[in-house]
Amino acid sequence: MSFAIALTDEQWELVADLFDPPGRRGAPAQIPRRAMVEALLFLARTGCQWRYLPERYGTWTAVWAQWRRWRANGVWAAATARLAAIVRLLHDREALPSMVMVDAQTVKGGRYGPTFHEAGGRGGRTIGTERTILVEILGLPVAARVDSARPHDVVAARELLRDLLPDLPSVRAIVGGRAYRGLSALAERKHLALDVKAPLPGTSGFVPIRPLVTIEHAFAQLGRWRRFARCYEGTEASARAWLEVASVGYLAWRAAA
């Protein structure tokens, strides 16, 4: 299995201080933070609705309230970055990557009521959202961004890189498909190499392009989490945070593999 829902003691220790910081003020937690993390991993993996969360995780309203706080303070993004660094160290690499790959995936929206979903994607016919992720050479998700399906791939990638590059001073190169030729100005300004990959002339159909097959594999692994069959979220912040939840589960499994 390429995911972790019930965390082992070793996996929990890797991120425990992020979700349950020492010296936290306020009333004692009635539901252990570890149980809440596992509840959210369960929700992401199974696609279960909040009200059907099994009782062993505690009341769904309490988990939902903590989910909102974690979503707001960026703890899932911090856990993603930490676990990716740990897995890299386990593979005898530097903690921070020197190269990142970028790609996007457009998915249909599945929400009734107010939402950020718009028409876009190929032909502008998909009403939904666009998920953009950064992956390093081992296929580990480093960061994610979610927008409506309307913006072009390069627009979302540019914003994601602007936010992330200050935290990744070791990055020297960006790799992407032909859609990301528009990153050239950003790459030049940041003194980064931009490597745009494209199929060889004369080829047709799907042709794997190395090393971009690595990011396709990452999307495939995250796609096994049933909450991502469609985008059911009403805001970009929620959609991004759920993508980070799945990344944490995947990386926790990689850290223990």
N, C-alpha and C positions, 0 to 999 in steps of 0.2 A: 504494500500500500504506500502511496506517495503523499500521505498526510498524517498528521497527529491530532487526535481529538482528546483522548485521555492521556494527559501528559505524564511522563515518568518523573520521578523525583529529580533526576539529572536534568531533564528538559526544563522543568519548572525553575530550577535554580538558575538557569541561564538568563531568565527574564523576570524573576520574582521581584526584584527591587524596582522594576519599572511599573508593574501593576499593583504592588503592595509596598510602597516606599517606607523605609524605617522612619519612625518618628512622625508618622502621619497623624494629624490632629483630627478631632471630631469624635463622634460616638463610635464605639467598637463595631466593626462590621458584623452583621448577623449572618451573612453568607460569606464563606471564605472566598477571597479574591481568586484563588486557583480554580474553585468551582465555577466562578463567573466566567473566567477565561475559557474553560472547557465548555461551558454552556454556549458561548458565542462561536467556538469552533464547531460545535454540534449543529448550531443553526446554519452556519455557512455550508457545512458539508452536506447536510440532509435537505436543506431548503425548507425546513419546518417553519410554520408560522409561529409567531411569538406566543400566542395563547396555547399552543400545543407543546410547549417546552416541557419535557418530563419533570416530574416533581423532584427528582433527585438533585436537580440543579438549583432548587429554591423557587420562589415565586417569580413569575416571568416579569412582573412589573418592577421588581427590584433589580433584576438583571438588565432590563431595558433602561432604567434610570442610570445605572453604572455605565452601560454602553454609551449613552449620550455624553457622559463626562469624559470617558476615554476617547471618544471620537473628537471632542472639542480640544483636548490637550495633546493630541498627536501621539499617544502612547503606542499605538499599533505601528505607526511609521518608525518610531524609535526602536521597537522590538524587531521589525524587519531588518533595519540597518545593522543592529547588533548581531542577529543570528547569521546574516550573510557574511559578516566579518569573521565570525567564529568558524563557519564552514570553510571559508577560504583558508584560515589558519590550519585547519585539520588536513587540508590538501597541500600543505607546505607552500602556501602563497602569502603575499603580503595581505594585511587585513583589508586595505582599501584597494580597489581595482585601478589599473592604469588605462583601461579601455571599457567603454560601455556600449551596448547595442540598444537601439530604440526601435519599437514597432507599435502598431495600434491594431485594435480589433473593434469592429462596429457590431453591436448587438441590438436586437429589438427590445423595445420597452414593454413591460408587462404590468403596468400600474394604472389603476383607475383613479382619477382625481388629479389634483395639481401635481405637476412634475416639471422637471427641467428638460425632458426629452423633446427633440426636434428632428425634423426630417434631414437626412444626410446620407453619408456612405456612398457606395458606388451607384451612380445614377440618381442620387438624392432621393431614393425611394424607401430607405429604412428609417422609420420613426423610432428613435431610441437613443443610444448613448455610444460614445467612443471611449474605449479604455486604452490608455497609453502606458506602457511599462518600460523601464530601463532594466537591462539584464547584463551581468558581467559574463566572462568567458566560460564559467562553469555552469551557466544557466540559472544562476541565483537571482531572483528578483531583488532589485536594489531600491526602487521607488516606483510609485504609480500615480497616475492622474486620471480623472474621469471628467469628461465634458459631454455636452449634447453631441449628437451625431453630425451637427451642421459644420463646425469648423474643419478646415483641412488638417490632415495629419500633422503637417509641419508646424502649424500654429500651436497645437497642443504640445508637441515635442519641444518647441522653443521655450514655452512657459515652464515646462517641467524641468528642463535643463537649467534655466535661469535660477530656479528655486534650489536645485540640488547641487550644482557645481561648487558653490562655496563650501559645502560640507564634504566634497570629494576633491581635495587639492591635488591628489595623485593622478587624476584622470588626464591623459594626454591625447586620447583619440576617441572619436565617436564613429560608430558603424551603423549604417542603415540602408534601407532599400532606396529605389529611385525616387520615392515620394519625399525623401528627406534631403534632396539637393538644396532646398531652400534654407538649410541650416548653415550654409557656407559663410554667411556674414557673421553669425554668432561664433562659429568655430574660429574664424580669423581674428575676431575681436578678443577671444579668450585664449588665443595662441594654441589651438587644438587642431589635430589632423582630422579631417572628415573623409571617411572611406565609404563611398556610395557603391553598393553592390547591385549588379543587374545580371539577368540571365545572358548567356552567350548568344550572339546573333544566330538566327536560324532555329533556335529552340522554340518549342510550343508546349502548352500545357504547364502543369506544375513542375518546376525544376528546383530541387533543393539547392540553396546557395549557402556555402559556408563562409563565415561562421553563423549566419543568420538562422540556420536550422536550430541553433541553440535556443533562440528566443521563441521560435515556433513551438519547441518542446515545452518551454515554460508556460506558454499560453495553454497548451494541451493539458498540462498538469493542473493548472488553476481551473481549467474548464471542467474538471472532474468534480468540482464542488458545485452541488446542484443549485445553490442560490444564484449562480451565474448563468443558468440556462437562458435567462432574460434579465433585464435590469428592472427590479421591482422597487427601486428607491425613488424617493421624491426629491432628493437633493444630491448635488455633486459630492458634498462632504460625506454623506452616508454611503454612496456608491463607492467612493474611494476607500473609505474605512473598511468596508466589507472585503474589498480586494486585498487590503493589507492584512485582514484577519486570515484569509486563505494563504497569503504569503507566509505568515508566521507559522501556520500549521505545516505547510510544505517544508519550510526551512528547519523547523524543529525536527521533523522526520529526517531531513538530510544531515542534521547535526548528530543524530543518533545512529545513522546508518553505518 
